[in-house]
Amino acid sequence: MEELRRQLCDYGRRAAELGLVIGTSGNLSARDGDLVTVTPSGVALDRLRPEDCPIIRLDGTVVEGDLPPSSETPMHLAVYAATGTTAVVHTHSVFGAVVATTMTELPPIHYNSLLLGGSVRVAEYATYGTPELAAKVQEALTGKQAALMANHGGVTIGAGLEKAFEAARLLEWLCEVYVRALGIGTPTVLTEEQLADVIIRAFTPPPTTPSP
């Protein structure tokens, strides 16, 4: 778990540097088997030390650490239970929050939306840190790598912190493209057929060149 604690600090700093979180908002966690390490409550992510990050069991019991786990720990644990993923990143990024306060979903306005599962659902509002929010996020993530939370922020998952963090970056980029596009006109949403063509192309090997 020590390596995962170190990674939480590294990606926490990157999240702060990129503006994906501000102050003590946002949280990250990583899982190894039946243990999870999560960022602590009340500590800015750009000031974390590995020993600050509590280690807990999947039932929420603290195994190691002097600081209390993030208030959003119930959401992280619910996501692990539902998806079997190994990393969760929760952000309060600007464009993600804008979309989360105005939309019921982020439509697929770019083919890279497929990397997150297509359209991104916005979970209905619930107070942070509650079982109600955990359940709503759990539902919004079904079949997806990302979800937004109404009037709150975003959450992404991945096989390891690197993938979950890159998903968070992509989610914010897609939200920014959508919001900026609205300032010019009506964004064009890709159709199911267009998205299917992208998937076919991604999994079709290129033609081989005949030998002379």
Salt bridges, closest charged atoms under 4 A:
GLU2 OE2 - ARG5 NH1 3.01
GLU3 OE2 - ARG6 NH2 2.46
ASP10 OD2 - ARG6 NH1 2.44
ASP10 OD1 - ARG13 NH2 2.67
GLU51 OE2 - ARG49 NH1 3.50
ASP52 OD1 - ARG49 NH2 2.98
GLU64 OE2 - ARG5 NH1 3.19
GLU72 OE2 - HIS152 NE2 3.52
GLU124 OE1 - LYS136 NZ 3.31
GLU166 OE2 - ARG14 NH2 3.95
GLU166 OE1 - ARG169 NH1 3.29
GLU176 OE2 - ARG180 NE 2.77
